[in-house]
Amino acid sequence: MKAFLYTLKLKTKLDLINRDILITYYLVPILFFIVMSFVFTSTNPEATKTLISSMIIFATTMGSIIGTPGSVINYFENSMVKTFKSSGIPLWSVLLSSIISGAINLTVVSIFIYLISPVMYDAVIPGNPLYYFLKFILFLTATLLIGTILGVYVKSTSKLTMYSQIIFLPSMLFSGIMFPSEMLPDFLKIIGLLLPATHGMRLLNTKTFDTFSFSVIIAIIIVSIIIISVKLKRIKVD
C-alpha cells in the first residue's frame, strides 16, 4: 500500500508538469468546448439540451484515449519495468496510479464544463447531479481502461498515435457528439454501438435507466480489466 500511495503521489505530480498531459487533458478539450459550444448553440438552439454531456464526453474520450496511453507507455519499457521490479514497486500500482491520476484530471475538466456551460451558453443542467456524475464515473472508468490497454500493449509512440486515433475519431463521429446518431447509416450505427462514447452519451442524456448502455459499459470494464491483467502476468513471467 505504501508503494502504491507513493506511486500515485509521484504520478499525479508528474502529470501536472507533463506538457502532453496538459494539452490532451486540459488545453484542447477546453478550447474545443469554448469554440464548438458557441457553434452548436448558434446553429441549433436545441443543442443546449445535450451540450454539457457532449462536451464532457469529448473531453473524457480525448484525455483517456489519447492522453492516458502516452502516459502509460513510457512506464512499460524494458528498462523501466526492471527498475520497478528491483525497487519493489508492483506494476499494477503504476497502472492504477495512472488511471486514478487521469480520473482526477478529467473529472476537474468535466466539472468545469458542467458549471460553465449554463453561464456561457445557457446549457440545460441535467437533473439529479449526483446520479449524473455516478454515470459519468462509470463511463470515465471504461474509457480510461481502454486507454490503459493501448498504453500497455502498443510498443511504440508512432503506432500508439495511430491506434488512438482509430478509436478516438469514430467516437467523435458515430457517438452522437457532433450530430444525432440517427442521421447515420445503419452500418455506422452498429460501429457506434461498439464505442464507449455512444453509451456514455446515452447514459448521460437519459433521465431513465438505460439498461443496454449500462450493461455494455460494465462489460467493457470487466473485459478491459481481464486484458490488462493478462498482460501484467506475462510481463511478470518474462
Secondary structure as GFF3:
##gff-version 3
##sequence-region A 1 238
A	DSSP	alpha_helix	2	17	.	.	.	ID=ss1
A	DSSP	alpha_helix	19	22	.	.	.	ID=ss2
A	DSSP	pi_helix	23	27	.	.	.	ID=ss3
A	DSSP	alpha_helix	28	43	.	.	.	ID=ss4
A	DSSP	three_ten_helix	45	49	.	.	.	ID=ss5
A	DSSP	alpha_helix	51	62	.	.	.	ID=ss6
A	DSSP	pi_helix	63	67	.	.	.	ID=ss7
A	DSSP	alpha_helix	68	73	.	.	.	ID=ss8
A	DSSP	three_ten_helix	74	76	.	.	.	ID=ss9
A	DSSP	alpha_helix	78	87	.	.	.	ID=ss10
A	DSSP	alpha_helix	91	121	.	.	.	ID=ss11
A	DSSP	alpha_helix	129	153	.	.	.	ID=ss12
A	DSSP	alpha_helix	157	174	.	.	.	ID=ss13
A	DSSP	three_ten_helix	181	183	.	.	.	ID=ss14
A	DSSP	alpha_helix	186	192	.	.	.	ID=ss15
A	DSSP	alpha_helix	196	205	.	.	.	ID=ss16
A	DSSP	alpha_helix	211	237	.	.	.	ID=ss17
###
